[in-house]
């Protein structure tokens, strides 16, 4: 069993309130859950309007599957114009 972890730092320049931020993050989480077999949570910066720290976790029997899912998540994060992906880190356990 292999566990994959990806934590991403996002900037949401169009957010003018926590409600705007949560709307963007909810859409991001819902699409990730529907397209990929991952768990998602906002792990830091909950009270900041224009910043977010999101963590994704996935588990599979094979390392290749986990690495592929993490790459898909990173690509998904890069492709959405509503926010800017500032940085991300991945880890396999």
Phi, psi and omega in degrees: 000134180236134178250129178247139183230133174227125175244129184240140174255125184239149169246134180241083188296333182275355180284128178245003178198169175296329178296317177299315180299312182296327178295316179295314182293323178297317177298316178301312180297314182299317179293321179295318180294323182284326184269330186229159180269078184222161169253145185226141175207146170278121190251351180198166176063033182297332184264002179263136184288317191255007181228150178208149173235116186243138177242139177239138178227138176219154181227139176207168181284334185240143181299319182300321180295315180296315179299321179295317179297317180296322177295321177296320178297314180300317179294319177300317180294324180288336190271349185269121183283353183284345178214167180246126175281110182277318183194156171208154176230145177238155178209141175249136178242000000 
